[in-house]
């Protein structure tokens, strides 16, 4: 169990990049972008093919990021210049990317287990620092039973996720970032200030899918393969991460919201790992588990809020009754009863 939890935290840190991309499109731009299911695989396929072709894995990963940016921009062009419905434009791009990804890979699956990837390079770099030995010695002295072989991937991926978070926070505070946020909040208002909302939407979707493709490239190198079907349901996973994070950590500010997304991505992976430990559930039930998690994350906060509101009204009613018992006016009591 500890090994599985540790692995889920590692994977969650990588998927957090994808969740940040989903956050940009769904929360900031208010755009239901289903391109994610396709651009995730685009990033994985571009990186895998380039690595197998002998290119530097870091160059391959950055190229995957650019490919995702291009996919997001095409979705934005379909919506803004082609005047296609936002949801439909994402669906059309997702469908098109399935064939494009097959073209890129040349087959449905590209293995990377025998290749040198960014993950293997980063692991080798981390082990060369000698930090693992120090951590293992410390945990051994404390008598802990489970000691991971290496902390490199977890720590480096968390650093990468938080670096992306900081860059997004800073970007959204710039003039362009504020304009993108305003476009998502009130497109008519920002257009009245002579802002080109079409360009802002295209740029926002491009950045969103660039993060998604970047995550896809890292996931492919982490898992050791790129598969044409690995992006199915990715948008739901991204939404689950965003919703869980916002429900638990809150989203009052951009800084807090992006932090919540990273936490939500990690928590989602942990929840799925624990759910798959239930005897009657199988690996094929993962999509069902995801749907249940999203439903729970959507419904529970509302139920909790309703319960808090009922308790607040009961307290007000009790205070009003106490006041009325001392012979004061009962108008306030009547008002509270009608409010309840």
Secondary structure, 3 states (H helix, E strand, C coil): CHHHHHHHHHHHHHHHHHHHHHHHHHHHCCCCCCCHHHHHHHHHHHHHHHHHCCCCHHHHHHHHHHHHHHHHHHHHHHHHCCCCCHHHHHHHHHHHHHHHHHHHHCCCEEECCCCCCHHHHHHHHHHHHCHHHHHHHHHHHHCCCCCCCCCHHHHHHHHHHHHHHHHHHHHCCCHHHHHHHHHHHCHHHHHHCCCCHHHHHHHHHHHHHHHHHHHHHHHHHHHCEEECCCCCCHHHHHHHHHHHHHHHHCCCCHHHHHHHHHHHHHHHHHHHHHHCCCCCCCHHHHHHHHHHHHHHHHHHHHHHHHHHHHHHHHHHHHHHHHHHHCCCCCHHHHHHHHHC
